Amino acid sequence: MLQLNVGEGQPILIYTKPDYTPATYTILNFRVDDVDGVVDELTASGVQFERYRGFDQDEKGIARGGEGRGPTIAWFTDPAGNVLAVHEDV
């Protein structure tokens, strides 16, 4: 079991499953005020960011948002292979 602490709210419990197969899409998004800062912190902790065909991502793996392009966002995977993302408001 994994406990995820998000802000000041209740912890989120995540259970394991022996025959689990990760989803092929983003299952959890974290809204942050500064994607660059969060990506730098996570990268310094050993997190590697994903790169996806069809997205114009910079050297950090961040897809920059803007007019008609959605939010500024970066994707990474958890140890089980689930796709997670950090993003700013549009």
PyMOL Python script that loads the backbone (N, CA, C, O; Angstrom):
from pymol import cmd

cmd.read_pdbstr("""\
ATOM      1  N   MET A   1       0.851  -1.169   0.000  1.00  0.00           N
ATOM      2  CA  MET A   1       0.000   0.000   0.000  1.00  0.00           C
ATOM      3  C   MET A   1       0.901   1.237   0.000  1.00  0.00           C
ATOM      4  O   MET A   1       1.961   1.254   0.625  1.00  0.00           O
ATOM      5  N   LEU A   2       0.456   2.260  -0.709  1.00  0.00           N
ATOM      6  CA  LEU A   2       1.159   3.531  -0.813  1.00  0.00           C
ATOM      7  C   LEU A   2       0.245   4.623  -0.290  1.00  0.00           C
ATOM      8  O   LEU A   2      -0.955   4.617  -0.565  1.00  0.00           O
ATOM      9  N   GLN A   3       0.804   5.561   0.463  1.00  0.00           N
ATOM     10  CA  GLN A   3       0.030   6.701   0.942  1.00  0.00           C
ATOM     11  C   GLN A   3       0.556   7.945   0.251  1.00  0.00           C
ATOM     12  O   GLN A   3       1.751   8.237   0.300  1.00  0.00           O
ATOM     13  N   LEU A   4      -0.345   8.678  -0.393  1.00  0.00           N
ATOM     14  CA  LEU A   4      -0.007   9.896  -1.106  1.00  0.00           C
ATOM     15  C   LEU A   4      -0.568  11.073  -0.325  1.00  0.00           C
ATOM     16  O   LEU A   4      -1.779  11.166  -0.120  1.00  0.00           O
ATOM     17  N   ASN A   5       0.309  11.977   0.112  1.00  0.00           N
ATOM     18  CA  ASN A   5      -0.115  13.156   0.859  1.00  0.00           C
ATOM     19  C   ASN A   5      -0.118  14.351  -0.072  1.00  0.00           C
ATOM     20  O   ASN A   5       0.921  14.744  -0.602  1.00  0.00           O
ATOM     21  N   VAL A   6      -1.281  14.920  -0.264  1.00  0.00           N
ATOM     22  CA  VAL A   6      -1.450  16.050  -1.174  1.00  0.00           C
ATOM     23  C   VAL A   6      -1.935  17.245  -0.370  1.00  0.00           C
ATOM     24  O   VAL A   6      -3.081  17.272   0.080  1.00  0.00           O
ATOM     25  N   GLY A   7      -1.074  18.227  -0.190  1.00  0.00           N
ATOM     26  CA  GLY A   7      -1.464  19.428   0.530  1.00  0.00           C
ATOM     27  C   GLY A   7      -1.882  19.139   1.954  1.00  0.00           C
ATOM     28  O   GLY A   7      -1.306  18.280   2.621  1.00  0.00           O
ATOM     29  N   GLU A   8      -2.882  19.859   2.413  1.00  0.00           N
ATOM     30  CA  GLU A   8      -3.362  19.754   3.789  1.00  0.00           C
ATOM     31  C   GLU A   8      -4.543  18.797   3.927  1.00  0.00           C
ATOM     32  O   GLU A   8      -5.081  18.645   5.024  1.00  0.00           O
ATOM     33  N   GLY A   9      -4.955  18.154   2.844  1.00  0.00           N
ATOM     34  CA  GLY A   9      -6.120  17.279   2.886  1.00  0.00           C
ATOM     35  C   GLY A   9      -5.812  15.907   3.439  1.00  0.00           C
ATOM     36  O   GLY A   9      -4.716  15.646   3.936  1.00  0.00           O
ATOM     37  N   GLN A  10      -6.792  15.044   3.343  1.00  0.00           N
ATOM     38  CA  GLN A  10      -6.653  13.668   3.784  1.00  0.00           C
ATOM     39  C   GLN A  10      -5.675  12.926   2.879  1.00  0.00           C
ATOM     40  O   GLN A  10      -5.625  13.195   1.679  1.00  0.00           O
ATOM     41  N   PRO A  11      -4.895  11.994   3.435  1.00  0.00           N
ATOM     42  CA  PRO A  11      -4.000  11.206   2.584  1.00  0.00           C
ATOM     43  C   PRO A  11      -4.802  10.303   1.642  1.00  0.00           C
ATOM     44  O   PRO A  11      -5.915   9.881   1.956  1.00  0.00           O
ATOM     45  N   ILE A  12      -4.221  10.026   0.506  1.00  0.00           N
ATOM     46  CA  ILE A  12      -4.832   9.152  -0.492  1.00  0.00           C
ATOM     47  C   ILE A  12      -4.126   7.804  -0.400  1.00  0.00           C
ATOM     48  O   ILE A  12      -2.902   7.732  -0.505  1.00  0.00           O
ATOM     49  N   LEU A  13      -4.891   6.744  -0.205  1.00  0.00           N
ATOM     50  CA  LEU A  13      -4.308   5.408  -0.119  1.00  0.00           C
ATOM     51  C   LEU A  13      -4.390   4.723  -1.476  1.00  0.00           C
ATOM     52  O   LEU A  13      -5.424   4.755  -2.143  1.00  0.00           O
ATOM     53  N   ILE A  14      -3.283   4.105  -1.872  1.00  0.00           N
ATOM     54  CA  ILE A  14      -3.202   3.409  -3.147  1.00  0.00           C
ATOM     55  C   ILE A  14      -2.800   1.963  -2.857  1.00  0.00           C
ATOM     56  O   ILE A  14      -1.789   1.706  -2.204  1.00  0.00           O
ATOM     57  N   TYR A  15      -3.596   1.040  -3.344  1.00  0.00           N
ATOM     58  CA  TYR A  15      -3.357  -0.371  -3.089  1.00  0.00           C
ATOM     59  C   TYR A  15      -2.694  -1.028  -4.295  1.00  0.00           C
ATOM     60  O   TYR A  15      -2.915  -0.622  -5.436  1.00  0.00           O
ATOM     61  N   THR A  16      -1.886  -2.038  -4.032  1.00  0.00           N
ATOM     62  CA  THR A  16      -1.248  -2.795  -5.101  1.00  0.00           C
ATOM     63  C   THR A  16      -2.142  -3.955  -5.524  1.00  0.00           C
ATOM     64  O   THR A  16      -3.037  -4.376  -4.791  1.00  0.00           O
ATOM     65  N   LYS A  17      -1.877  -4.456  -6.717  1.00  0.00           N
ATOM     66  CA  LYS A  17      -2.603  -5.604  -7.246  1.00  0.00           C
ATOM     67  C   LYS A  17      -1.582  -6.458  -7.991  1.00  0.00           C
ATOM     68  O   LYS A  17      -0.878  -5.939  -8.856  1.00  0.00           O
ATOM     69  N   PRO A  18      -1.480  -7.727  -7.689  1.00  0.00           N
ATOM     70  CA  PRO A  18      -0.421  -8.562  -8.276  1.00  0.00           C
ATOM     71  C   PRO A  18      -0.398  -8.595  -9.805  1.00  0.00           C
ATOM     72  O   PRO A  18       0.685  -8.584 -10.390  1.00  0.00           O
ATOM     73  N   ASP A  19      -1.546  -8.634 -10.466  1.00  0.00           N
ATOM     74  CA  ASP A  19      -1.581  -8.742 -11.927  1.00  0.00           C
ATOM     75  C   ASP A  19      -1.935  -7.412 -12.585  1.00  0.00           C
ATOM     76  O   ASP A  19      -2.535  -7.386 -13.660  1.00  0.00           O
ATOM     77  N   TYR A  20      -1.565  -6.319 -11.942  1.00  0.00           N
ATOM     78  CA  TYR A  20      -1.892  -4.979 -12.414  1.00  0.00           C
ATOM     79  C   TYR A  20      -1.176  -4.648 -13.725  1.00  0.00           C
ATOM     80  O   TYR A  20      -0.004  -4.978 -13.905  1.00  0.00           O
ATOM     81  N   THR A  21      -1.894  -3.995 -14.629  1.00  0.00           N
ATOM     82  CA  THR A  21      -1.331  -3.460 -15.860  1.00  0.00           C
ATOM     83  C   THR A  21      -1.587  -1.958 -15.868  1.00  0.00           C
ATOM     84  O   THR A  21      -2.739  -1.533 -15.787  1.00  0.00           O
ATOM     85  N   PRO A  22      -0.524  -1.136 -15.966  1.00  0.00           N
ATOM     86  CA  PRO A  22      -0.723   0.315 -15.957  1.00  0.00           C
ATOM     87  C   PRO A  22      -1.554   0.784 -17.140  1.00  0.00           C
ATOM     88  O   PRO A  22      -1.520   0.188 -18.217  1.00  0.00           O
ATOM     89  N   ALA A  23      -2.298   1.855 -16.925  1.00  0.00           N
ATOM     90  CA  ALA A  23      -3.070   2.466 -18.008  1.00  0.00           C
ATOM     91  C   ALA A  23      -2.118   3.114 -19.008  1.00  0.00           C
ATOM     92  O   ALA A  23      -0.974   3.422 -18.675  1.00  0.00           O
ATOM     93  N   THR A  24      -2.587   3.316 -20.212  1.00  0.00           N
ATOM     94  CA  THR A  24      -1.761   3.931 -21.263  1.00  0.00           C
ATOM     95  C   THR A  24      -2.061   5.415 -21.412  1.00  0.00           C
ATOM     96  O   THR A  24      -1.713   6.026 -22.423  1.00  0.00           O
ATOM     97  N   TYR A  25      -2.698   5.985 -20.419  1.00  0.00           N
ATOM     98  CA  TYR A  25      -3.081   7.400 -20.451  1.00  0.00           C
ATOM     99  C   TYR A  25      -2.796   8.003 -19.071  1.00  0.00           C
ATOM    100  O   TYR A  25      -2.502   7.274 -18.124  1.00  0.00           O
ATOM    101  N   THR A  26      -2.883   9.312 -18.960  1.00  0.00           N
ATOM    102  CA  THR A  26      -2.647   9.988 -17.687  1.00  0.00           C
ATOM    103  C   THR A  26      -3.773   9.652 -16.709  1.00  0.00           C
ATOM    104  O   THR A  26      -4.948   9.871 -17.006  1.00  0.00           O
ATOM    105  N   ILE A  27      -3.407   9.123 -15.549  1.00  0.00           N
ATOM    106  CA  ILE A  27      -4.436   8.753 -14.565  1.00  0.00           C
ATOM    107  C   ILE A  27      -4.570   9.767 -13.437  1.00  0.00           C
ATOM    108  O   ILE A  27      -5.573   9.768 -12.724  1.00  0.00           O
ATOM    109  N   LEU A  28      -3.567  10.634 -13.268  1.00  0.00           N
ATOM    110  CA  LEU A  28      -3.619  11.591 -12.176  1.00  0.00           C
ATOM    111  C   LEU A  28      -2.863  12.854 -12.574  1.00  0.00           C
ATOM    112  O   LEU A  28      -1.703  12.793 -12.984  1.00  0.00           O
ATOM    113  N   ASN A  29      -3.532  13.994 -12.450  1.00  0.00           N
ATOM    114  CA  ASN A  29      -2.931  15.300 -12.756  1.00  0.00           C
ATOM    115  C   ASN A  29      -2.811  16.102 -11.475  1.00  0.00           C
ATOM    116  O   ASN A  29      -3.726  16.113 -10.651  1.00  0.00           O
ATOM    117  N   PHE A  30      -1.685  16.771 -11.310  1.00  0.00           N
ATOM    118  CA  PHE A  30      -1.474  17.658 -10.173  1.00  0.00           C
ATOM    119  C   PHE A  30      -1.374  19.088 -10.690  1.00  0.00           C
ATOM    120  O   PHE A  30      -0.469  19.412 -11.460  1.00  0.00           O
ATOM    121  N   ARG A  31      -2.311  19.952 -10.264  1.00  0.00           N
ATOM    122  CA  ARG A  31      -2.228  21.360 -10.644  1.00  0.00           C
ATOM    123  C   ARG A  31      -1.214  22.023  -9.737  1.00  0.00           C
ATOM    124  O   ARG A  31      -1.293  21.915  -8.514  1.00  0.00           O
ATOM    125  N   VAL A  32      -0.256  22.714 -10.349  1.00  0.00           N
ATOM    126  CA  VAL A  32       0.796  23.408  -9.608  1.00  0.00           C
ATOM    127  C   VAL A  32       0.891  24.841 -10.109  1.00  0.00           C
ATOM    128  O   VAL A  32       0.440  25.145 -11.213  1.00  0.00           O
ATOM    129  N   ASP A  33       1.470  25.712  -9.312  1.00  0.00           N
ATOM    130  CA  ASP A  33       1.629  27.108  -9.710  1.00  0.00           C
ATOM    131  C   ASP A  33       2.809  27.322 -10.646  1.00  0.00           C
ATOM    132  O   ASP A  33       2.816  28.272 -11.428  1.00  0.00           O
ATOM    133  N   ASP A  34       3.821  26.435 -10.571  1.00  0.00           N
ATOM    134  CA  ASP A  34       5.060  26.634 -11.331  1.00  0.00           C
ATOM    135  C   ASP A  34       5.566  25.288 -11.850  1.00  0.00           C
ATOM    136  O   ASP A  34       6.309  24.596 -11.155  1.00  0.00           O
ATOM    137  N   VAL A  35       5.171  24.920 -13.055  1.00  0.00           N
ATOM    138  CA  VAL A  35       5.583  23.637 -13.622  1.00  0.00           C
ATOM    139  C   VAL A  35       7.105  23.560 -13.702  1.00  0.00           C
ATOM    140  O   VAL A  35       7.685  22.529 -13.361  1.00  0.00           O
ATOM    141  N   ASP A  36       7.761  24.630 -14.146  1.00  0.00           N
ATOM    142  CA  ASP A  36       9.231  24.605 -14.248  1.00  0.00           C
ATOM    143  C   ASP A  36       9.881  24.259 -12.915  1.00  0.00           C
ATOM    144  O   ASP A  36      10.771  23.411 -12.857  1.00  0.00           O
ATOM    145  N   GLY A  37       9.440  24.914 -11.847  1.00  0.00           N
ATOM    146  CA  GLY A  37      10.011  24.665 -10.534  1.00  0.00           C
ATOM    147  C   GLY A  37       9.780  23.241 -10.054  1.00  0.00           C
ATOM    148  O   GLY A  37      10.683  22.609  -9.505  1.00  0.00           O
ATOM    149  N   VAL A  38       8.563  22.736 -10.262  1.00  0.00           N
ATOM    150  CA  VAL A  38       8.238  21.372  -9.842  1.00  0.00           C
ATOM    151  C   VAL A  38       9.026  20.359 -10.665  1.00  0.00           C
ATOM    152  O   VAL A  38       9.532  19.379 -10.119  1.00  0.00           O
ATOM    153  N   VAL A  39       9.134  20.584 -11.969  1.00  0.00           N
ATOM    154  CA  VAL A  39       9.918  19.679 -12.822  1.00  0.00           C
ATOM    155  C   VAL A  39      11.376  19.677 -12.370  1.00  0.00           C
ATOM    156  O   VAL A  39      11.996  18.616 -12.310  1.00  0.00           O
ATOM    157  N   ASP A  40      11.927  20.832 -12.055  1.00  0.00           N
ATOM    158  CA  ASP A  40      13.316  20.902 -11.576  1.00  0.00           C
ATOM    159  C   ASP A  40      13.484  20.113 -10.279  1.00  0.00           C
ATOM    160  O   ASP A  40      14.451  19.365 -10.129  1.00  0.00           O
ATOM    161  N   GLU A  41      12.546  20.275  -9.340  1.00  0.00           N
ATOM    162  CA  GLU A  41      12.623  19.553  -8.065  1.00  0.00           C
ATOM    163  C   GLU A  41      12.512  18.043  -8.272  1.00  0.00           C
ATOM    164  O   GLU A  41      13.289  17.273  -7.707  1.00  0.00           O
ATOM    165  N   LEU A  42      11.545  17.630  -9.080  1.00  0.00           N
ATOM    166  CA  LEU A  42      11.363  16.193  -9.323  1.00  0.00           C
ATOM    167  C   LEU A  42      12.556  15.605 -10.076  1.00  0.00           C
ATOM    168  O   LEU A  42      12.992  14.495  -9.771  1.00  0.00           O
ATOM    169  N   THR A  43      13.080  16.332 -11.046  1.00  0.00           N
ATOM    170  CA  THR A  43      14.254  15.861 -11.791  1.00  0.00           C
ATOM    171  C   THR A  43      15.446  15.692 -10.849  1.00  0.00           C
ATOM    172  O   THR A  43      16.181  14.710 -10.950  1.00  0.00           O
ATOM    173  N   ALA A  44      15.640  16.639  -9.940  1.00  0.00           N
ATOM    174  CA  ALA A  44      16.728  16.554  -8.960  1.00  0.00           C
ATOM    175  C   ALA A  44      16.568  15.340  -8.045  1.00  0.00           C
ATOM    176  O   ALA A  44      17.549  14.837  -7.498  1.00  0.00           O
ATOM    177  N   SER A  45      15.329  14.872  -7.882  1.00  0.00           N
ATOM    178  CA  SER A  45      15.043  13.692  -7.061  1.00  0.00           C
ATOM    179  C   SER A  45      15.105  12.393  -7.855  1.00  0.00           C
ATOM    180  O   SER A  45      14.862  11.317  -7.309  1.00  0.00           O
ATOM    181  N   GLY A  46      15.430  12.491  -9.145  1.00  0.00           N
ATOM    182  CA  GLY A  46      15.578  11.292  -9.962  1.00  0.00           C
ATOM    183  C   GLY A  46      14.412  10.962 -10.868  1.00  0.00           C
ATOM    184  O   GLY A  46      14.450   9.949 -11.566  1.00  0.00           O
ATOM    185  N   VAL A  47      13.372  11.788 -10.881  1.00  0.00           N
ATOM    186  CA  VAL A  47      12.223  11.540 -11.756  1.00  0.00           C
ATOM    187  C   VAL A  47      12.611  11.878 -13.197  1.00  0.00           C
ATOM    188  O   VAL A  47      13.229  12.910 -13.460  1.00  0.00           O
ATOM    189  N   GLN A  48      12.240  10.995 -14.120  1.00  0.00           N
ATOM    190  CA  GLN A  48      12.482  11.233 -15.543  1.00  0.00           C
ATOM    191  C   GLN A  48      11.156  11.556 -16.208  1.00  0.00           C
ATOM    192  O   GLN A  48      10.160  10.865 -15.995  1.00  0.00           O
ATOM    193  N   PHE A  49      11.147  12.599 -17.007  1.00  0.00           N
ATOM    194  CA  PHE A  49       9.914  13.034 -17.654  1.00  0.00           C
ATOM    195  C   PHE A  49       9.763  12.391 -19.018  1.00  0.00           C
ATOM    196  O   PHE A  49      10.733  12.184 -19.747  1.00  0.00           O
ATOM    197  N   GLU A  50       8.517  12.082 -19.338  1.00  0.00           N
ATOM    198  CA  GLU A  50       8.165  11.403 -20.582  1.00  0.00           C
ATOM    199  C   GLU A  50       8.138  12.384 -21.750  1.00  0.00           C
ATOM    200  O   GLU A  50       7.941  13.585 -21.565  1.00  0.00           O
ATOM    201  N   ARG A  51       8.334  11.864 -22.929  1.00  0.00           N
ATOM    202  CA  ARG A  51       8.210  12.658 -24.154  1.00  0.00           C
ATOM    203  C   ARG A  51       7.233  11.927 -25.064  1.00  0.00           C
ATOM    204  O   ARG A  51       7.318  10.714 -25.257  1.00  0.00           O
ATOM    205  N   TYR A  52       6.305  12.696 -25.615  1.00  0.00           N
ATOM    206  CA  TYR A  52       5.264  12.106 -26.444  1.00  0.00           C
ATOM    207  C   TYR A  52       5.262  12.722 -27.827  1.00  0.00           C
ATOM    208  O   TYR A  52       5.391  13.935 -27.989  1.00  0.00           O
ATOM    209  N   ARG A  53       5.115  11.876 -28.803  1.00  0.00           N
ATOM    210  CA  ARG A  53       4.991  12.315 -30.188  1.00  0.00           C
ATOM    211  C   ARG A  53       3.751  13.188 -30.311  1.00  0.00           C
ATOM    212  O   ARG A  53       2.704  12.868 -29.750  1.00  0.00           O
ATOM    213  N   GLY A  54       3.866  14.279 -31.038  1.00  0.00           N
ATOM    214  CA  GLY A  54       2.727  15.163 -31.245  1.00  0.00           C
ATOM    215  C   GLY A  54       2.678  16.330 -30.277  1.00  0.00           C
ATOM    216  O   GLY A  54       1.846  17.224 -30.428  1.00  0.00           O
ATOM    217  N   PHE A  55       3.564  16.335 -29.280  1.00  0.00           N
ATOM    218  CA  PHE A  55       3.641  17.442 -28.335  1.00  0.00           C
ATOM    219  C   PHE A  55       4.981  18.136 -28.496  1.00  0.00           C
ATOM    220  O   PHE A  55       6.022  17.482 -28.564  1.00  0.00           O
ATOM    221  N   ASP A  56       4.957  19.442 -28.557  1.00  0.00           N
ATOM    222  CA  ASP A  56       6.183  20.230 -28.664  1.00  0.00           C
ATOM    223  C   ASP A  56       6.706  20.454 -27.247  1.00  0.00           C
ATOM    224  O   ASP A  56       6.301  21.396 -26.567  1.00  0.00           O
ATOM    225  N   GLN A  57       7.620  19.568 -26.807  1.00  0.00           N
ATOM    226  CA  GLN A  57       8.154  19.631 -25.454  1.00  0.00           C
ATOM    227  C   GLN A  57       9.574  20.187 -25.467  1.00  0.00           C
ATOM    228  O   GLN A  57      10.347  19.916 -26.387  1.00  0.00           O
ATOM    229  N   ASP A  58       9.914  20.971 -24.435  1.00  0.00           N
ATOM    230  CA  ASP A  58      11.254  21.549 -24.360  1.00  0.00           C
ATOM    231  C   ASP A  58      12.239  20.542 -23.784  1.00  0.00           C
ATOM    232  O   ASP A  58      11.901  19.373 -23.595  1.00  0.00           O
ATOM    233  N   GLU A  59      13.460  20.995 -23.505  1.00  0.00           N
ATOM    234  CA  GLU A  59      14.515  20.104 -23.026  1.00  0.00           C
ATOM    235  C   GLU A  59      14.196  19.480 -21.667  1.00  0.00           C
ATOM    236  O   GLU A  59      14.774  18.451 -21.319  1.00  0.00           O
ATOM    237  N   LYS A  60      13.300  20.074 -20.903  1.00  0.00           N
ATOM    238  CA  LYS A  60      12.884  19.513 -19.614  1.00  0.00           C
ATOM    239  C   LYS A  60      11.740  18.512 -19.763  1.00  0.00           C
ATOM    240  O   LYS A  60      11.415  17.798 -18.815  1.00  0.00           O
ATOM    241  N   GLY A  61      11.131  18.456 -20.944  1.00  0.00           N
ATOM    242  CA  GLY A  61       9.979  17.597 -21.163  1.00  0.00           C
ATOM    243  C   GLY A  61       8.661  18.315 -20.945  1.00  0.00           C
ATOM    244  O   GLY A  61       7.612  17.679 -20.845  1.00  0.00           O
ATOM    245  N   ILE A  62       8.711  19.646 -20.872  1.00  0.00           N
ATOM    246  CA  ILE A  62       7.503  20.440 -20.628  1.00  0.00           C
ATOM    247  C   ILE A  62       6.880  20.867 -21.947  1.00  0.00           C
ATOM    248  O   ILE A  62       7.559  21.418 -22.814  1.00  0.00           O
ATOM    249  N   ALA A  63       5.581  20.609 -22.095  1.00  0.00           N
ATOM    250  CA  ALA A  63       4.814  21.117 -23.235  1.00  0.00           C
ATOM    251  C   ALA A  63       4.247  22.468 -22.797  1.00  0.00           C
ATOM    252  O   ALA A  63       3.463  22.546 -21.851  1.00  0.00           O
ATOM    253  N   ARG A  64       4.649  23.515 -23.488  1.00  0.00           N
ATOM    254  CA  ARG A  64       4.238  24.870 -23.109  1.00  0.00           C
ATOM    255  C   ARG A  64       2.839  25.168 -23.616  1.00  0.00           C
ATOM    256  O   ARG A  64       2.555  25.005 -24.802  1.00  0.00           O
ATOM    257  N   GLY A  65       1.981  25.599 -22.733  1.00  0.00           N
ATOM    258  CA  GLY A  65       0.616  25.937 -23.089  1.00  0.00           C
ATOM    259  C   GLY A  65       0.523  27.350 -23.629  1.00  0.00           C
ATOM    260  O   GLY A  65       1.523  28.053 -23.777  1.00  0.00           O
ATOM    261  N   GLY A  66      -0.658  27.728 -23.905  1.00  0.00           N
ATOM    262  CA  GLY A  66      -0.909  29.059 -24.432  1.00  0.00           C
ATOM    263  C   GLY A  66      -2.189  29.039 -25.233  1.00  0.00           C
ATOM    264  O   GLY A  66      -2.994  28.114 -25.126  1.00  0.00           O
ATOM    265  N   GLU A  67      -2.365  30.053 -26.022  1.00  0.00           N
ATOM    266  CA  GLU A  67      -3.581  30.173 -26.821  1.00  0.00           C
ATOM    267  C   GLU A  67      -3.820  28.935 -27.677  1.00  0.00           C
ATOM    268  O   GLU A  67      -3.040  28.634 -28.580  1.00  0.00           O
ATOM    269  N   GLY A  68      -4.897  28.226 -27.388  1.00  0.00           N
ATOM    270  CA  GLY A  68      -5.290  27.063 -28.172  1.00  0.00           C
ATOM    271  C   GLY A  68      -4.417  25.837 -27.988  1.00  0.00           C
ATOM    272  O   GLY A  68      -4.622  24.833 -28.669  1.00  0.00           O
ATOM    273  N   ARG A  69      -3.443  25.893 -27.079  1.00  0.00           N
ATOM    274  CA  ARG A  69      -2.534  24.758 -26.901  1.00  0.00           C
ATOM    275  C   ARG A  69      -2.712  24.039 -25.579  1.00  0.00           C
ATOM    276  O   ARG A  69      -1.951  23.120 -25.275  1.00  0.00           O
ATOM    277  N   GLY A  70      -3.689  24.428 -24.791  1.00  0.00           N
ATOM    278  CA  GLY A  70      -3.897  23.777 -23.502  1.00  0.00           C
ATOM    279  C   GLY A  70      -2.944  24.292 -22.448  1.00  0.00           C
ATOM    280  O   GLY A  70      -2.291  25.317 -22.643  1.00  0.00           O
ATOM    281  N   PRO A  71      -2.857  23.578 -21.316  1.00  0.00           N
ATOM    282  CA  PRO A  71      -2.024  24.047 -20.213  1.00  0.00           C
ATOM    283  C   PRO A  71      -0.551  23.724 -20.428  1.00  0.00           C
ATOM    284  O   PRO A  71      -0.203  22.885 -21.259  1.00  0.00           O
ATOM    285  N   THR A  72       0.303  24.393 -19.677  1.00  0.00           N
ATOM    286  CA  THR A  72       1.707  23.988 -19.591  1.00  0.00           C
ATOM    287  C   THR A  72       1.721  22.732 -18.735  1.00  0.00           C
ATOM    288  O   THR A  72       1.202  22.728 -17.619  1.00  0.00           O
ATOM    289  N   ILE A  73       2.327  21.647 -19.270  1.00  0.00           N
ATOM    290  CA  ILE A  73       2.193  20.333 -18.639  1.00  0.00           C
ATOM    291  C   ILE A  73       3.444  19.500 -18.866  1.00  0.00           C
ATOM    292  O   ILE A  73       4.139  19.665 -19.869  1.00  0.00           O
ATOM    293  N   ALA A  74       3.727  18.598 -17.924  1.00  0.00           N
ATOM    294  CA  ALA A  74       4.827  17.647 -18.059  1.00  0.00           C
ATOM    295  C   ALA A  74       4.378  16.320 -17.464  1.00  0.00           C
ATOM    296  O   ALA A  74       3.726  16.294 -16.420  1.00  0.00           O
ATOM    297  N   TRP A  75       4.722  15.224 -18.120  1.00  0.00           N
ATOM    298  CA  TRP A  75       4.291  13.891 -17.721  1.00  0.00           C
ATOM    299  C   TRP A  75       5.456  13.066 -17.195  1.00  0.00           C
ATOM    300  O   TRP A  75       6.597  13.214 -17.634  1.00  0.00           O
ATOM    301  N   PHE A  76       5.141  12.194 -16.244  1.00  0.00           N
ATOM    302  CA  PHE A  76       6.134  11.262 -15.703  1.00  0.00           C
ATOM    303  C   PHE A  76       5.391  10.006 -15.265  1.00  0.00           C
ATOM    304  O   PHE A  76       4.161  10.000 -15.235  1.00  0.00           O
ATOM    305  N   THR A  77       6.107   8.955 -14.928  1.00  0.00           N
ATOM    306  CA  THR A  77       5.459   7.727 -14.477  1.00  0.00           C
ATOM    307  C   THR A  77       5.836   7.434 -13.026  1.00  0.00           C
ATOM    308  O   THR A  77       6.909   7.805 -12.552  1.00  0.00           O
ATOM    309  N   ASP A  78       4.925   6.762 -12.345  1.00  0.00           N
ATOM    310  CA  ASP A  78       5.219   6.317 -10.982  1.00  0.00           C
ATOM    311  C   ASP A  78       5.927   4.963 -11.073  1.00  0.00           C
ATOM    312  O   ASP A  78       6.065   4.419 -12.169  1.00  0.00           O
ATOM    313  N   PRO A  79       6.376   4.410  -9.948  1.00  0.00           N
ATOM    314  CA  PRO A  79       7.105   3.130 -10.004  1.00  0.00           C
ATOM    315  C   PRO A  79       6.320   1.976 -10.623  1.00  0.00           C
ATOM    316  O   PRO A  79       6.926   1.018 -11.103  1.00  0.00           O
ATOM    317  N   ALA A  80       4.992   2.041 -10.625  1.00  0.00           N
ATOM    318  CA  ALA A  80       4.172   0.979 -11.222  1.00  0.00           C
ATOM    319  C   ALA A  80       3.921   1.207 -12.705  1.00  0.00           C
ATOM    320  O   ALA A  80       3.294   0.372 -13.357  1.00  0.00           O
ATOM    321  N   GLY A  81       4.406   2.339 -13.259  1.00  0.00           N
ATOM    322  CA  GLY A  81       4.231   2.616 -14.675  1.00  0.00           C
ATOM    323  C   GLY A  81       3.022   3.466 -15.014  1.00  0.00           C
ATOM    324  O   GLY A  81       2.732   3.678 -16.192  1.00  0.00           O
ATOM    325  N   ASN A  82       2.306   3.960 -14.006  1.00  0.00           N
ATOM    326  CA  ASN A  82       1.160   4.841 -14.253  1.00  0.00           C
ATOM    327  C   ASN A  82       1.650   6.204 -14.714  1.00  0.00           C
ATOM    328  O   ASN A  82       2.666   6.699 -14.228  1.00  0.00           O
ATOM    329  N   VAL A  83       0.938   6.804 -15.640  1.00  0.00           N
ATOM    330  CA  VAL A  83       1.296   8.128 -16.137  1.00  0.00           C
ATOM    331  C   VAL A  83       0.647   9.190 -15.258  1.00  0.00           C
ATOM    332  O   VAL A  83      -0.566   9.189 -15.050  1.00  0.00           O
ATOM    333  N   LEU A  84       1.479  10.100 -14.746  1.00  0.00           N
ATOM    334  CA  LEU A  84       1.038  11.212 -13.920  1.00  0.00           C
ATOM    335  C   LEU A  84       1.499  12.489 -14.602  1.00  0.00           C
ATOM    336  O   LEU A  84       2.375  12.449 -15.466  1.00  0.00           O
ATOM    337  N   ALA A  85       0.915  13.628 -14.220  1.00  0.00           N
ATOM    338  CA  ALA A  85       1.313  14.897 -14.836  1.00  0.00           C
ATOM    339  C   ALA A  85       1.230  16.027 -13.828  1.00  0.00           C
ATOM    340  O   ALA A  85       0.434  15.999 -12.889  1.00  0.00           O
ATOM    341  N   VAL A  86       2.078  17.024 -14.050  1.00  0.00           N
ATOM    342  CA  VAL A  86       1.961  18.299 -13.345  1.00  0.00           C
ATOM    343  C   VAL A  86       1.598  19.335 -14.387  1.00  0.00           C
ATOM    344  O   VAL A  86       2.153  19.329 -15.486  1.00  0.00           O
ATOM    345  N   HIS A  87       0.667  20.235 -14.058  1.00  0.00           N
ATOM    346  CA  HIS A  87       0.262  21.230 -15.032  1.00  0.00           C
ATOM    347  C   HIS A  87      -0.143  22.514 -14.343  1.00  0.00           C
ATOM    348  O   HIS A  87      -0.495  22.516 -13.164  1.00  0.00           O
ATOM    349  N   GLU A  88      -0.091  23.605 -15.086  1.00  0.00           N
ATOM    350  CA  GLU A  88      -0.559  24.901 -14.619  1.00  0.00           C
ATOM    351  C   GLU A  88      -1.954  25.126 -15.169  1.00  0.00           C
ATOM    352  O   GLU A  88      -2.368  24.469 -16.125  1.00  0.00           O
ATOM    353  N   ASP A  89      -2.683  26.066 -14.556  1.00  0.00           N
ATOM    354  CA  ASP A  89      -3.996  26.443 -15.095  1.00  0.00           C
ATOM    355  C   ASP A  89      -3.830  26.996 -16.497  1.00  0.00           C
ATOM    356  O   ASP A  89      -2.793  27.568 -16.834  1.00  0.00           O
ATOM    357  N   VAL A  90      -4.851  26.823 -17.303  1.00  0.00           N
ATOM    358  CA  VAL A  90      -4.829  27.338 -18.669  1.00  0.00           C
ATOM    359  C   VAL A  90      -4.928  28.847 -18.633  1.00  0.00           C
ATOM    360  O   VAL A  90      -4.927  29.492 -19.682  1.00  0.00           O
TER     361      VAL A  90
END
""", "prot")
cmd.dss("prot")
cmd.show_as("cartoon", "prot")
cmd.util.cbc("prot")
cmd.orient("prot")
